[in-house]
Amino acid sequence: MPRLVGIDLPKNKRIEIALTYIYGIGRVTAKRIIAQAGIDPNLRTKDLSDDIIAKLTHVIQAGPKVEGDLRREISSNIKRLIDIGSYRGQRHKRGLPVRGQRTKTNARTRKGPRPRVGVRKKAKPGAPAGRPS
């Protein structure tokens, strides 16, 4: 399995698709990287030679931030918003949608599962009735 910028790429996928496994690289960026490196987009990752891997690594490192650097930048931006107390920072802190979506219904991805109200476990058979102490 070829490794690029610390990520193992899948063997049997086209290089154009395999590059999208790197955080921060989508389809458009992958096509741009392949064009800059001068590689056939239909080439499979298992067929990559060492010099092609070196070309790809050079192009990726010269391009936009990917993987750890990008994750670090995004988390520092969110931390800055929280520290200055902006509205967006407060939404991040509370785990609510940040970009103006409705929250009365939906928003379950950010808010998590609904709290269960009025649901009690059944008493074990043979246990005394009433609340356990």
Backbone hydrogen bonds, N-H to C=O, Kabsch-Sander energy under -0.5 kcal/mol:
donor,donor_aa,acceptor,acceptor_aa,energy
4,L,7,I,-2.3
7,I,4,L,-2.4
9,L,2,P,-2.8
9,L,7,I,-0.5
15,I,43,L,-2.9
16,E,41,P,-1.0
17,I,14,R,-0.9
18,A,14,R,-2.8
19,L,15,I,-2.0
20,T,17,I,-1.2
21,Y,18,A,-1.6
22,I,19,L,-1.7
25,I,22,I,-2.1
26,G,24,G,-0.5
30,A,26,G,-2.3
31,K,27,R,-2.3
32,R,28,V,-2.0
33,I,29,T,-2.5
34,I,30,A,-2.4
35,A,31,K,-2.2
36,Q,32,R,-2.3
37,A,33,I,-2.1
38,G,34,I,-1.1
39,I,34,I,-2.0
43,L,40,D,-1.5
45,T,13,K,-2.1
46,K,11,K,-1.6
47,D,44,R,-1.3
48,L,45,T,-1.5
53,I,49,S,-2.2
54,A,50,D,-2.2
55,K,51,D,-2.0
56,L,52,I,-2.6
57,T,53,I,-2.5
58,H,54,A,-2.3
59,V,55,K,-2.5
60,I,56,L,-2.7
61,Q,57,T,-2.5
62,A,58,H,-1.7
63,G,59,V,-1.2
67,E,23,Y,-2.4
69,D,66,V,-1.1
70,L,66,V,-0.6
71,R,67,E,-2.6
72,R,68,G,-2.6
73,E,69,D,-2.2
74,I,70,L,-2.5
75,S,71,R,-2.4
76,S,72,R,-2.2
77,N,73,E,-2.1
78,I,74,I,-2.2
79,K,75,S,-2.3
80,R,76,S,-2.2
81,L,77,N,-2.0
82,I,78,I,-2.1
83,D,79,K,-2.6
84,I,80,R,-2.3
85,G,81,L,-0.6
85,G,82,I,-0.6
86,S,81,L,-1.6
90,Q,86,S,-2.2
91,R,87,Y,-2.1
92,H,88,R,-2.2
93,K,89,G,-2.4
94,R,90,Q,-2.2
95,G,91,R,-0.8
95,G,92,H,-0.7
96,L,91,R,-2.4
111,K,107,A,-2.5
112,G,108,R,-1.7
117,V,115,P,-0.6
120,R,118,G,-0.6
127,A,124,K,-1.8
